[in-house]
Amino acid sequence: MSQDSTNPDSPSPRPRWLGVVQLAAIVAAIAVALYFARAPDRVERGPISGAAQATPAVSVVKPAATEHSLTLKLTGTVTLERKTTVVSEVVGRVVWVSPNFSNGGSLAADEVFVRVDPSRYELEVEAARMAVREMESVPGMATAVTGTRAMLEAKLGRARAELALAELRLARTAISLPYASRVISSDLGVGDLVGPADDVGRQAKLGVVYRPGALQVRVPIPQEDLAALSPAVGRSARVSTRKGMYEARVVRVSAVVAPRTRLAGLFLKFPENAPPDSLPRPGTFARVEVEGPNRGNVYVLPESATREDDKIWVVRNGALASLTPVTVGRGDAGWVVEAFDAGEGVVVGTLSGGREGLKVTTASAPSPK
């Protein structure tokens, strides 16, 4: 059974209008917050001052026209212009081989280094001499009639020619060369059969030698450096190897460039009077300095002035101007170019955001230490 409470402490019922008022207040507060949180569509900015509008400062050098002798530093390899394959002109067995006729050996001019068995050729010489004596002793040689005497003289001449050929073949059993040479390879031994290739085939090759005059230094060179040396042939050079330093001279230039590297080639020769044993061996790596022409009215710029494609910035009337100087060459001293109008100076070092016509201030670059 339900009972109605008559307790005076019980809360009275909440009026409906109070809830509506509270909801309206919340909506109004949100609207105000949104109004003040909105960013303005456009912000009016005043003039910017300070570093953003400052004229950039650049470091410059002021080149002076001078004379300069360009020396190109390159690398190369000692090679051979030609090699000589040694063969025997007579057929026979080898009876002696000089110890100098081996890999790395040196042979003097006209030094006999191989002997072929001469027995057969000595007999041929003796037979030819007997034939000559026989013809010389024919009775009536001087008193014979004209036709008979001519026939006898012809026979005597043939006999003497056969003797000369026999003596020549005998002389060729002692093998030598008319010039000093170095031995690249030889596997020849006593008892080996030697002779012309038509007679002995592969055994014809006794060894391979080269004369010191065939030594050369092949030096790859960029085409622009080659142009800087023009004319290159005849120029003096220094060649350095582990064995020592040598004077040399450019004797020719390659007619084509290497297809992969696009480099040309210089060929250097050592002096003809250089002792053969003092010269470097084929295959030796070499450092080469080639003396170029003495050029006047040039600038020597630091490499730090170089931009892409060998362009530079110069400052003229307080603004940047782009320039591509004519390159003469590069060396230890720097980048050698033909003189040009340098204005207030050539910009060195990096320049971010540089552009044609940009106004700049200049400061002299510190001298290199």
C-alpha positions in Angstrom: 0.0 0.0 0.0 1.4 3.3 -1.0 1.8 6.3 1.2 2.2 10.0 0.4 5.2 11.6 2.1 4.6 14.7 4.1 8.3 15.3 4.9 9.1 18.9 4.7 12.8 18.2 3.6 11.9 16.6 0.2 12.9 18.7 -2.9 10.2 20.4 -4.8 9.7 19.6 -8.5 12.3 21.3 -11.0 10.7 23.9 -13.3 11.0 23.2 -17.1 12.0 26.7 -18.1 15.2 26.4 -16.1 16.5 23.7 -18.4 15.7 25.7 -21.5 17.7 28.7 -20.1 20.7 26.5 -19.4 20.8 25.0 -22.9 20.5 28.5 -24.4 23.5 29.7 -22.3 25.6 26.8 -23.5 24.9 27.4 -27.2 25.7 31.1 -26.7 29.0 30.3 -25.1 30.0 28.0 -28.0 29.1 30.6 -30.6 31.2 33.2 -28.8 34.2 30.8 -28.7 33.9 30.0 -32.4 33.8 33.7 -33.3 37.0 34.6 -31.5 38.8 31.4 -32.7 38.4 32.2 -36.4 41.7 33.3 -38.2 41.4 36.5 -40.2 41.2 35.9 -44.0 44.1 38.3 -44.7 46.7 39.7 -42.4 48.0 43.1 -43.3 51.8 43.0 -43.0 54.0 46.0 -42.7 57.3 46.4 -44.6 60.0 43.8 -43.7 63.2 45.1 -42.5 66.5 43.5 -41.5 68.4 40.6 -42.9 65.7 39.5 -45.5 66.2 42.7 -47.5 70.0 42.9 -46.9 72.2 42.9 -50.0 74.3 39.6 -50.0 78.1 40.0 -49.6 80.4 37.9 -51.8 84.1 37.2 -51.7 86.0 38.2 -54.8 89.5 38.1 -56.2 90.8 40.7 -58.6 93.0 38.8 -61.1 95.9 40.5 -62.8 97.0 39.7 -66.3 100.3 37.8 -66.3 102.5 35.4 -68.3 102.3 31.7 -67.4 104.1 28.6 -68.6 101.7 25.7 -68.3 103.0 22.3 -67.0 100.6 19.4 -67.4 100.9 16.6 -64.9 99.7 13.3 -66.3 100.2 9.6 -65.9 101.2 7.0 -68.5 102.7 3.6 -69.2 106.0 2.5 -70.7 105.2 0.5 -73.8 106.9 -0.8 -76.9 106.6 0.7 -80.3 107.7 -2.6 -81.8 109.2 -6.0 -80.9 111.5 -8.3 -82.8 111.1 -12.0 -83.2 114.4 -13.8 -83.6 114.6 -16.6 -86.1 117.4 -18.6 -87.7 117.9 -18.2 -91.5 119.6 -21.6 -91.7 118.3 -25.1 -90.7 120.2 -27.0 -88.0 120.6 -28.0 -84.4 121.5 -25.5 -81.8 125.0 -26.2 -80.3 125.3 -23.1 -78.0 123.1 -20.5 -76.4 124.4 -17.4 -74.6 123.2 -17.0 -71.0 122.4 -13.4 -72.0 119.7 -14.7 -74.3 117.1 -15.3 -71.6 114.2 -13.3 -70.2 115.5 -10.0 -69.0 118.9 -10.4 -70.5 120.8 -7.7 -72.4 122.6 -8.2 -75.7 125.2 -5.9 -77.2 125.2 -4.9 -80.8 126.7 -7.7 -83.0 127.1 -10.0 -80.0 126.7 -13.7 -81.0 124.1 -15.3 -78.7 123.1 -18.5 -80.6 125.2 -20.9 -82.6 123.7 -23.5 -85.0 125.7 -26.6 -85.9 128.0 -25.4 -88.7 129.3 -28.8 -90.0 127.1 -29.0 -93.0 127.7 -25.4 -94.0 131.5 -25.8 -93.6 131.4 -28.7 -96.1 129.4 -26.7 -98.5 132.0 -23.9 -98.4 134.8 -26.4 -99.0 133.0 -27.9 -102.0 132.3 -24.4 -103.4 136.0 -23.5 -103.0 137.1 -26.6 -104.8 134.7 -25.8 -107.7 136.2 -22.4 -108.0 139.8 -23.7 -108.1 138.8 -26.3 -110.7 137.4 -23.6 -113.0 140.4 -21.4 -112.4 142.7 -24.2 -113.4 141.0 -25.1 -116.8 143.8 -25.1 -119.4 143.6 -22.6 -122.2 141.3 -20.2 -120.2 143.3 -17.2 -121.4 144.0 -18.4 -124.9 140.6 -19.8 -125.8 138.6 -18.3 -128.6 136.1 -15.6 -127.7 133.0 -17.8 -127.4 134.7 -20.6 -125.5 136.4 -18.1 -123.2 133.1 -16.4 -122.4 131.5 -19.7 -121.5 134.4 -20.6 -119.2 134.3 -17.2 -117.5 130.5 -17.6 -116.9 131.1 -21.0 -115.3 133.8 -19.6 -113.1 131.5 -16.7 -112.1 128.8 -19.2 -111.1 131.3 -21.2 -109.0 132.4 -18.1 -107.2 128.8 -17.0 -106.5 128.1 -20.5 -105.1 131.1 -20.1 -102.8 129.9 -16.7 -101.6 126.4 -18.1 -100.8 128.0 -21.0 -99.0 130.1 -18.7 -96.9 127.0 -16.6 -96.2 125.1 -19.6 -94.9 128.0 -20.6 -92.8 128.2 -17.1 -91.3 124.5 -17.3 -90.4 125.0 -20.2 -88.1 126.3 -17.6 -85.6 123.2 -15.5 -84.8 123.5 -11.9 -83.7 121.7 -8.6 -84.1 123.2 -5.3 -85.4 121.8 -3.3 -82.4 121.8 -3.5 -78.6 118.6 -5.2 -77.4 116.8 -6.5 -74.3 115.3 -10.0 -74.2 111.6 -10.4 -73.5 111.4 -14.1 -73.8 113.4 -17.2 -75.0 113.0 -20.9 -74.3 115.7 -22.0 -76.6 118.0 -24.8 -75.6 121.0 -26.8 -77.0 119.8 -29.5 -79.4 116.7 -27.6 -80.6 116.1 -27.7 -84.3 115.8 -24.2 -85.8 115.5 -22.6 -89.2 113.0 -20.7 -91.4 109.3 -21.3 -90.6 108.8 -23.1 -94.0 111.3 -25.7 -92.9 110.7 -26.1 -89.2 107.3 -24.6 -88.5 106.7 -23.3 -85.0 110.2 -24.1 -84.0 111.4 -21.1 -86.1 110.9 -18.7 -83.2 114.0 -18.5 -81.1 112.8 -15.7 -78.8 111.5 -12.1 -78.7 113.7 -9.0 -78.1 113.3 -5.2 -78.3 115.7 -2.5 -78.9 115.8 0.4 -76.4 114.9 2.8 -79.1 111.5 1.1 -79.3 110.6 2.1 -75.8 108.0 4.7 -75.5 105.7 6.2 -72.9 102.0 6.3 -73.8 100.2 9.1 -72.0 96.4 9.5 -72.1 95.4 13.1 -72.2 92.1 15.0 -72.2 91.4 16.7 -75.5 91.2 20.2 -73.9 94.7 19.7 -72.4 96.0 18.5 -75.7 94.7 21.7 -77.3 96.5 23.7 -74.6 99.8 22.1 -75.6 99.4 22.8 -79.3 101.7 22.1 -81.0 102.4 19.1 -78.7 105.1 17.3 -80.8 108.6 18.3 -79.8 107.7 19.4 -76.3 110.0 18.5 -73.4 108.8 16.2 -70.7 110.0 14.5 -67.5 109.1 10.9 -66.8 109.3 9.5 -63.2 109.2 5.9 -62.3 110.3 3.9 -59.3 113.6 3.3 -61.1 114.3 7.0 -61.5 113.6 10.2 -63.5 114.2 10.6 -67.2 114.2 13.3 -69.7 111.9 12.7 -72.7 110.2 14.4 -75.6 106.8 14.2 -77.3 107.3 12.5 -80.7 103.8 12.0 -81.9 100.1 12.3 -81.0 97.4 9.6 -81.5 95.3 10.0 -84.6 92.1 8.9 -82.8 90.7 9.1 -79.3 89.9 6.2 -77.1 86.2 5.2 -77.7 85.4 4.7 -74.0 87.3 7.5 -72.3 87.4 10.0 -75.2 91.0 10.6 -74.3 93.8 11.3 -76.9 97.3 9.9 -76.5 100.8 11.4 -76.4 103.8 9.3 -77.2 107.1 10.1 -75.6 110.6 8.9 -76.4 113.7 8.7 -74.3 117.1 10.2 -75.5 118.8 7.9 -78.0 122.1 8.0 -76.0 120.4 6.8 -72.8 122.1 3.6 -71.5 119.7 0.7 -72.2 120.0 -0.8 -68.7 119.1 2.5 -67.2 115.7 2.7 -68.9 112.4 1.5 -67.4 111.0 -1.8 -68.5 107.8 -2.1 -70.6 104.6 -2.1 -68.5 106.1 0.3 -65.9 103.7 3.0 -64.5 105.0 6.5 -65.0 104.2 10.0 -63.8 104.7 12.6 -66.6 105.1 16.3 -66.6 104.9 18.0 -70.0 106.0 21.6 -70.5 103.4 23.6 -72.3 103.7 26.9 -74.1 104.4 30.2 -72.4 101.2 32.2 -72.6 100.8 35.9 -72.1 97.8 38.0 -71.0 96.2 35.3 -68.9 94.6 35.1 -65.5 95.4 32.3 -63.0 92.1 31.8 -61.1 91.5 29.6 -58.0 89.4 26.5 -58.6 86.9 27.8 -56.1 85.8 30.3 -58.7 84.5 27.5 -61.0 80.8 26.9 -61.4 79.0 24.4 -63.5 80.4 24.1 -67.1 83.4 26.3 -66.2 81.3 29.4 -65.7 82.1 32.1 -63.2 80.4 35.0 -61.5 81.9 38.4 -61.9 80.7 41.6 -60.2 80.0 44.5 -62.6 78.4 47.7 -61.4 77.6 46.0 -58.1 75.6 43.2 -59.7 76.4 39.6 -60.7 77.2 38.7 -64.3 77.8 35.2 -65.6 80.8 34.5 -67.8 82.5 31.5 -69.4 86.2 32.3 -69.8 88.4 30.7 -72.4 90.4 27.9 -70.6 94.1 27.7 -71.4 94.8 24.8 -69.0 94.9 23.7 -65.4 97.9 23.1 -63.2 99.2 23.4 -59.7 99.0 27.2 -59.8 95.3 27.1 -60.6 92.9 27.5 -63.5 94.6 29.4 -66.4 92.3 31.4 -68.6 92.5 34.1 -71.2 92.2 37.6 -69.6 88.7 39.2 -69.6 86.9 42.1 -68.1 86.7 41.1 -64.4 84.8 44.2 -63.3 85.0 44.6 -59.5 86.2 41.0 -59.1 85.6 37.3 -59.7 83.4 35.6 -57.1 85.0 32.7 -55.2 83.4 30.2 -52.9 79.8 29.0 -52.9 77.0 31.5 -53.5 73.5 30.3 -52.7 70.7 31.8 -54.8 73.0 33.6 -57.2 71.4 34.9 -60.4 72.2 37.3 -63.2 71.8 40.9 -62.1 71.6 40.2 -58.4 72.9 43.2 -56.4 75.8 42.3 -54.1 78.5 43.8 -52.0 82.1 42.6 -52.3 84.8 41.8 -50.0 88.3 40.7 -50.9 88.8 36.9 -50.5 91.6 36.0 -48.0 94.9 35.1 -49.6 95.5 31.3 -49.8 98.0 30.0 -47.3 
